[in-house]
Every structure is written in structure tokens, then in C-alpha cells.
Amino acid sequence: MRGRSWLIVGAVLAVGGAATGIVAWPDPEPPTVEGHLRTELIPLIQAHLETKAKLGGALDAQPELKSRWFCDLELIEIEQRGPDLLAGVYTSCQEYARKGTSLLAGTGFLSPMRITVRSGGVTAIEQPLDGAGFRPTMSRMFSAAGERRVFDLIDSGSPFGSDHLPTRARRAFVLPGNAPIRDFP
């Protein structure tokens, strides 16, 4: 009986140790992107989002305003899939227009995206589904480490400077640096 007790205790400790090992297993390394790819992809994706993507927006209904999109992005990870580069990004985009001496702010959003790049151009933009579909599409769009990085960015609020996009917009619309920002009705 005594040998059997030690066997049970040993089995319990082995199972507990294995469970602890699983729980304490280190997370995969955060995704990294080589510097030259980061240097090439960020301006390419940013320019596409700002000028060619159909982002919609409240100011689109008034073409006389000549609204423009301004975007910042964090490149989380890339994956080569055949001739395509899949770039996992977290973006902050805001639509602006000039209204007199003020900057008019329209639609804006923060969103993870998977951008497909082929032959030096963006060929597709994918965003996760809203609601119950958000997590499953995030898991499909990003690696486990990339997904964790995106959720860290989401939890931190906006990882982008709050004045960066308005500053760029004021410059683009030739407004002074202190021009007021008005929300579109």
C-alpha cells in the first residue's frame, strides 16, 4: 500500500508539473519586420489607404469640401504567401477637410487590417468582422504573436500620437498649426 501511495503522489505531481509547464510555457516571440521591408511597406500602404482605398466617410457626401484621408499605421508582421506579401497592420485613419480657417473632422477609425501587396502595389485590404466574428477573423488574419500585439495596441488606447494626423492635415490644407478642429455635423 505504501508503494502505491507514492505512485499516486508521483502521478499527481507529474500531472501538476506538466500542467504548470504548459501554463508557464513562454509566449512566442513578438513578430518582427526587417527594416528594409518596414521602410518600403509603411509608405506604400499608407499612401494607398490615404488616396486609393474606398474608406467611405461622412465628408464624401460633400465633394466640394475636397476631403482627404490621413492614416498612421503600425506594421505588426508580414508573411510571404506565393507572390503576395501579407502585411498585418494596425491603423488609425481620419478624414479631414478645410472649412474656412478650421479643420473639419469627418469619419475616423482605429482598425487592424491585413493588406495584400503584390508587385509593389496594394491588391487587397481585409478588416476583421464586427461583433462575434471579430476574434475568429483576427485569428485567421494574424499569427498568435501578431494577434496578441494587436490586442495590446487596442488595450493601450491609441498607440499613435493624438496630434499627428491633425498636424499633417493642417499642413496639407495650408492652415496654421493652431487652426481649430470642428467635428462634422
DOLUM-902096 format. One line per 8 residues: for each residue x, y, z of C-alpha. Coordinates in nm, 3 decimals. Layout:
N
X/Y/Z  ...
This chain:
185
0.000/0.000/0.000  0.281/0.234/0.083  0.441/0.196/-0.263  0.104/0.255/-0.423  0.060/0.584/-0.228  0.393/0.711/-0.353  0.296/0.610/-0.705  -0.027/0.813/-0.679
0.155/1.111/-0.528  0.418/1.089/-0.804  0.149/1.074/-1.074  -0.030/1.375/-0.925  0.295/1.571/-0.910  0.383/1.473/-1.268  0.042/1.583/-1.398  0.059/1.903/-1.192
0.411/1.973/-1.313  0.309/1.913/-1.673  0.012/2.146/-1.634  0.234/2.408/-1.474  0.481/2.369/-1.757  0.208/2.429/-2.010  0.082/2.736/-1.828  0.434/2.872/-1.782
0.541/2.799/-2.141  0.688/3.118/-2.279  0.490/3.315/-2.534  0.616/3.313/-2.889  0.849/3.599/-2.970  0.673/3.916/-3.081  0.670/3.946/-3.459  0.946/4.149/-3.618
0.972/4.300/-3.962  1.308/4.361/-4.129  1.400/4.727/-4.150  1.413/4.748/-4.530  1.067/4.589/-4.563  0.929/4.824/-4.298  1.080/5.121/-4.485  0.923/5.007/-4.814
0.584/4.886/-4.693  0.472/5.155/-4.449  0.472/5.444/-4.703  0.322/5.219/-4.974  0.033/5.105/-4.752  -0.018/5.450/-4.601  -0.036/5.614/-4.946  -0.283/5.352/-5.066
-0.510/5.397/-4.765  -0.499/5.775/-4.798  -0.554/5.802/-5.173  -0.687/5.483/-5.330  -0.878/5.287/-5.068  -1.253/5.330/-5.063  -1.280/5.407/-4.693  -1.612/5.589/-4.721
-1.668/5.875/-4.486  -1.911/6.141/-4.379  -1.741/6.413/-4.582  -1.771/6.217/-4.909  -2.130/6.340/-4.941  -1.995/6.693/-4.990  -1.736/6.670/-5.269  -1.695/7.048/-5.273
-1.509/7.013/-4.940  -1.235/6.811/-5.114  -1.185/6.596/-4.808  -0.880/6.375/-4.767  -0.791/6.077/-4.555  -0.483/6.075/-4.331  -0.357/5.750/-4.182  -0.091/5.625/-3.944
-0.010/5.260/-3.916  0.194/5.019/-3.718  0.332/4.730/-3.921  0.290/4.426/-3.695  0.407/4.139/-3.915  0.448/4.019/-4.271  0.406/3.681/-4.432  0.517/3.575/-4.779
0.246/3.369/-4.947  0.337/3.285/-5.305  0.379/3.613/-5.498  0.192/3.804/-5.225  0.319/3.975/-4.913  0.055/3.979/-4.642  0.112/4.270/-4.405  -0.064/4.268/-4.069
-0.110/4.630/-3.961  -0.290/4.836/-3.701  -0.419/5.162/-3.848  -0.552/5.496/-3.737  -0.731/5.687/-4.014  -0.920/6.016/-4.005  -1.098/6.211/-4.275  -1.041/6.588/-4.283
-1.138/6.887/-4.495  -1.077/7.260/-4.476  -1.376/7.474/-4.382  -1.275/7.840/-4.379  -0.994/7.872/-4.125  -1.086/7.549/-3.945  -1.006/7.185/-3.995  -1.323/6.983/-4.034
-1.301/6.627/-3.895  -1.521/6.362/-4.054  -1.512/5.988/-4.013  -1.225/5.824/-3.826  -1.132/5.476/-3.711  -0.873/5.253/-3.549  -0.858/4.906/-3.702  -0.639/4.604/-3.754
-0.604/4.513/-4.122  -0.435/4.259/-4.340  -0.301/4.425/-4.653  -0.202/4.218/-4.955  0.088/4.359/-5.158  0.194/4.222/-5.496  0.448/4.368/-5.739  0.486/4.687/-5.537
0.115/4.765/-5.512  -0.169/4.701/-5.268  -0.413/4.448/-5.414  -0.645/4.381/-5.117  -0.744/4.517/-4.776  -0.910/4.294/-4.520  -1.058/4.405/-4.190  -1.192/4.178/-3.916
-1.564/4.129/-3.884  -1.753/4.318/-3.614  -1.916/4.158/-3.313  -1.887/3.783/-3.261  -1.684/3.744/-3.580  -1.403/3.973/-3.460  -1.190/3.716/-3.273  -1.214/3.438/-3.534
-1.119/3.671/-3.819  -0.834/3.819/-3.614  -0.703/3.466/-3.554  -0.716/3.398/-3.927  -0.555/3.730/-4.026  -0.266/3.732/-3.777  -0.021/3.488/-3.620  -0.077/3.420/-3.249
0.201/3.665/-3.157  0.071/3.924/-3.407  -0.282/3.892/-3.275  -0.157/3.940/-2.919  0.034/4.252/-3.030  -0.280/4.396/-3.192  -0.484/4.337/-2.876  -0.207/4.503/-2.671
-0.236/4.806/-2.901  -0.616/4.805/-2.874  -0.595/4.783/-2.493  -0.348/5.072/-2.478  -0.595/5.308/-2.646  -0.442/5.474/-2.946  -0.073/5.396/-2.989  -0.050/5.691/-3.225
0.013/6.049/-3.120  -0.317/6.234/-3.089  -0.184/6.542/-3.275  -0.003/6.369/-3.560  -0.292/6.333/-3.807  -0.439/6.681/-3.741  -0.090/6.831/-3.781  -0.046/6.660/-4.118
-0.397/6.767/-4.224  -0.340/7.131/-4.126  -0.020/7.134/-4.331  -0.191/6.970/-4.631  -0.477/7.221/-4.622  -0.237/7.514/-4.562  -0.381/7.603/-4.223  -0.189/7.740/-3.924
-0.068/7.486/-3.670  -0.325/7.608/-3.416  -0.626/7.609/-3.653  -0.928/7.480/-3.461  -1.075/7.138/-3.537  -1.451/7.118/-3.580  -1.644/6.792/-3.595  -1.859/6.737/-3.899
-2.227/6.753/-3.803
